[in-house]
Amino acid sequence: MESTVSEYWTLFTENATAVALPFVTAALAALLIVSLLRYRRLNRQVEGLSAEMGFANRSLRNADRDLRTLFDQSAIAVMLLDATKKSVLYANETAMTAFGVRTEDQLTTDVMQKPDAWPASPYSLLDFEETIFRTSRSGLQKFEWYFEPAGRRPVWLDSSLSIISYKSGQALMFTGVNITDRKHAEKADRFRHKAMTSMANDNGLHITLDHLAAMAEARLPGSSCGVMVHDHERGRLRWVGGHSVPKFFSEAMDGLPVAFGAASSGTAVFIRGRVVARDIRSDDRWDRHRDEAESAGLRACWSEPVIGSSGELLGTFDVYHEDPWTPADDDIDALTDPIAITSLAIERYLAKGQLEHMVLSEQMVRRISTDLLTLDPEETDEGLASTCRSLGDFYRADRVFLCQLDDTSQQVWISHEWAGEGFESLRQVSGRKYPVIPASLDKVFDGKPSVIFSADSQIPPQLDFLKELLALEGQQSVLLAMVHRGDRMSGILGIQMTSAVNPWTPQRSQTAELMANLFGSALNRSQLLHSLTYQAVHDQLTGLYNRHKIESFMDQEVARCSRYGSTFSVIIFDLDNFKSINDRFGHNEGDAVLASVSVLVGKGIRESEIAGRWGGEEFLIILPETPLDSAVPVADRLRVSVESHRFSIPEPVSISVGVAAFRPGDSPHELIQRADAALYSAKESGRNCVKSSF
């Protein structure tokens, strides 16, 4: 039985295997086919993804290359930084130039990882790393940065730091716009303001000139400047302003003689012109002072004479460099303003000295005539007439008179007089002027301060006009004392008396001579005060009000209109392409054009309207009680008058004009800003036109 079952199972197994084998084979074949199909599909997907990744990588590489190209061509300094490694991933040429390196690796090793390469705080490497930390934590940071590349001029950058994606990661992008010129201009303006304030406060001349030297150094980066003042009595130059050169050098230059070959400064004053020593080592004019310059590390010197308003030499403005150097046209233009202010400062100082000297002289004779010493300029005529009366009473004279002499017209006239009772006034008899040769009057006095004539003595022909007017007779006599202004004769003080004995004792004659000096001092004092007052508020070249005075008028007009609810307008204009005029025809012709324009401005406005030189070739006019629609025609008439005027240069000159009117709440700055915006619009519109701002 068991044998039968076993045989049956064996037979069944063999038959089942034979039956199932085709099905298993078919299932395996189907599974293999499905696997192959799926593999092919996955392979195609992989190939597609690989192609997409390749395209993305190529696009990324192209974008990176385009970005680098854009950065390389940019005037903005751009760097990509790895904040963790403190390394530079990329820097364009502008950035490497700003930091004074040539390669990105050098920028990393010599700058970003080298604290000694950075200035002191707040512009040190530690401060920069703190900014990087703030950027990583808070995002975009904007700031100004200062850097001192080795062997190059310092650089100011208007900078920003931000986080960007870079090569599948993150990097910090540094951008910086070079604002060095703007910072130098701002620094120069600060020193200019300090110099003007110093003058206004009557500070020492050396303080004002120090500020002006610093102002020039800000305008001429890399230079060291000094100002020397001409000592006319000793014929030497005194170092007064500027302390950026070594002290031993300025002390060595102090007292430099005015002579050809006395370095650059002494030569410039001697020839009354510009002197440039490109290389002191090879310049013969520096033979006597070459060692001092060498010790001070100075290789070049440009000396510009400082000339006063009346043509007198006041000193020199000197610019020193550590390397051989010659000033370019832009450098010369940059020094124009400091030299002009230096001239004004020295003139003010000298005038103040002369004024103080006159006051001391007046104090010596206060017992004779205190009134004459305290006269205001407007009271000079009345004071001189009063002094003539006092002298008449003191001397018990017949008359006292003052003759003034005009060198230019070579005429003399009786300007002030007192006549005693019973004596006719000479001015009433003849108020005209008489011709006279000034040099011939010196012969009359023959080197003496006074001369005396009587009825018995012959008045010389040079004084025929007095001979006819005085008609001395009997016991009459006249003392004539020379009146001086400075070192030249400017008039004659005459005192006529009647006396039986000689009234002209040495003491009386000396008193008369002292009074003649007082008359001269009073006249000169009045002239100086008028001159100082005029210079303080007027532009030297154009004769119009200067910017300081115009700003004062603006403040007054804004206050008046704000109080009474009225309005006024301002016109601001400048000359088109004025730099081209200076470059082509020279600064003298440029100055002549500015002076001619100022004359046209004076003719084109009413007495109530105020015009001034705003700066350079820019002018500003204030029109009180004038709305905008009335101011625009005034501006256009001025524009036409300039356009049609024939100047000294062989080409037409035009102006661009901006006009704005006061609005309630305006500050002077806001009003001028609108007018300036209108001027800019006129420039943008092709120049030689008028634009207004509402």
C-alpha positions, 0 to 999 in steps of 0.5 A: 500500500505504501509502495502504491502511494509513493509511486502515485505521488512521484507520478503526480509530481513529475506530471505537475512539474511538467505542467507548471514549467511553461507557466513559470517560464512565461511569468519570468519572461514577462517580469524580465520584459517589464523590468527592461521597459522600466529600466529604459524609462528610468534611463531616459529620465536620468538622461533627461535630468542630466541634460537639464543639469548640464543646461543649467550648469552652462546657463549658470556659467554663462550668467556668472561670466556675464556678471563678471564681464558687467562688473569688470566694465563697471566704474563701481568697485565690486568684490565678492567675499567669503565671510568665513574664510575672510577671502576674496572670491572675485574683485573687479579692476575698479575694486583692486585699483581702489585698494591698491592691489593687482590680483584677487589673491593679493587683495586677500593676503595683503588687505583682507587678512592684514590689519596693518593695511587698514587705517585706524578706527573707525576704518580698521579691518576690525570695523570692516569685519564688524560690518560683515557680521552685521550684514550676515545677521541683518542683511544689507548695510550701507556706509561710507568707507575710507581706505589708504592704499600703499603708495597711493592717495587715500580713497573714499567709497560710498559702500554697501554690503549684501548677501548674494547666491554664488556658485551654489552657496552664499557670498557677501557682495561689496560695492563702492562708488568713489566719492573721493572728489566730493569728500575733498570738496566738502573738506575744502569748503569746511576750511574755506568757511573757517577762514572766512569766519576767522577773518570776520572775527578778526582772528590772527592772520596766521590762523586764517592763512592756516585754514586757507593752506588746508583748504588748498591741500584738500583741493590738491590731494597729496600736496603740502601748502604754505603762505608767505607774506611780503614784508615790504620794509625789509624786502623779505618773505615771512612764513605765516600760514601752513604747517603740513611741512616739517617745522624746520623747513618752514623756519628755514624758509622764513625770511627768504629774500625777494630776489631771483634765485631765492627758491621759488617763492622769492623768485615769484615775488621778484618776477611777479609771476608763477614759478614752478620747480618741477624737481627741486634737485635740479632747479638752480633757484633752489641751490641755497635751500636744496638741502632743507627741501631734501631733508623735508622730503620735498621734490617739487614746488609751485609758487604763485604770487599773491597780488592785492586789489591795487596791484601790490605784491602781498606774498606767495602761495606755495604748493609742495610735493614729495615727487617731481610734479607740475601743476595741470590746468585743473590744479591752477583752477583749484588754487584760484579761490584760496589765492583770492581769499588769501589776498583779501585776508592779507589786505584786511590785515595790512589795512587793519594795521594801518588803521591801528597805526593811524589811531595811535597817531591820533591819540598823540594829538587828542588834546588838540582835536579829539573830534577828528579822531572819532569821526565815522566815514559819513561824518568826515566832511562835517568833521574836517569842517569842524576841525577847521573851525577849531583851528581857526579859534585856536590860532585866532586865524583869518581863515583855515582851509584844506586843499585836496590834490587829485594825482589822476586829474592833476587838479587841486581844489579847496574842499574844506574851509572856515573863514573868520568874520569879515573874510570871504569864503574862498570856496564861494569866491571860486569853487572850481578846480585848478590844474597843478603838477603834483611834482612841482608842489614838492619843489615848493616845500623842498623836503620840509613839512611846511612853508610860510608866505607873507605879503612881502614874500613871493608865492611861487608860480606853482601856487598861483591859484592861492596867490590870486585867492588869498591876495595877502597884504599888510601883516597877513601871512599864511602857513601851508603844511603838506597833507599826506596819505601814506607816502604821497602828498594829497593836499595842503592845509592852509592857515592864514593869520594877521599879526604884527609880529611873526605868529609862526613860532616853531611850536605853532608850526609843529602843531599845524604840521601835526594837524595836517597829518591828522587831516591826512589820517582822517581822509585816509582813514575814511578811505580805508573804512569805505574800502574795507566795508566795500571789500567785505560785501562786494566781489573783487572782480565783478564789483557786484555783491559777494555771496555772503552779502547776497545770503544776508539779503536773502535772509532779510527778504525771506523774513520780510515776505514771511511776516507781511505775506508778500513775495519775491523772486530770484534769478540764478544764471551762469555762463554757458561753457565758461570753462571752454572760454578760460581754456581757449582764451585764458583766464584774463579773458574769462575774467573780462567776460565775467566783468562785462556780464556784471555790467550788463546785469547792473544795467538790466535791473532796477535800483531796488533789485539786488545782484551778486556773484554767487560763485565762479561764473554763477550770478544771483539776482533778488527781485523784491515784490516781484512774482514769478510771471514778472521775473521771467521777462526780466531774466529773458531780457538779461539773457538776450542782452548777454547773447547780443553783447559783443565781448572781447573774445571772438565768439558769442557768450550765452547764459542759462537762467533759472527763476523761482519765486518765494512760497510761504514757508520757504527757507532761503535754501529751499528757494535757491534749490528750486531756482538751481533746479530750473537752471539745471533744466535750462542747461539740459534744454540746450542752454541759452534759455530761461526756465522757471520753477513753480 
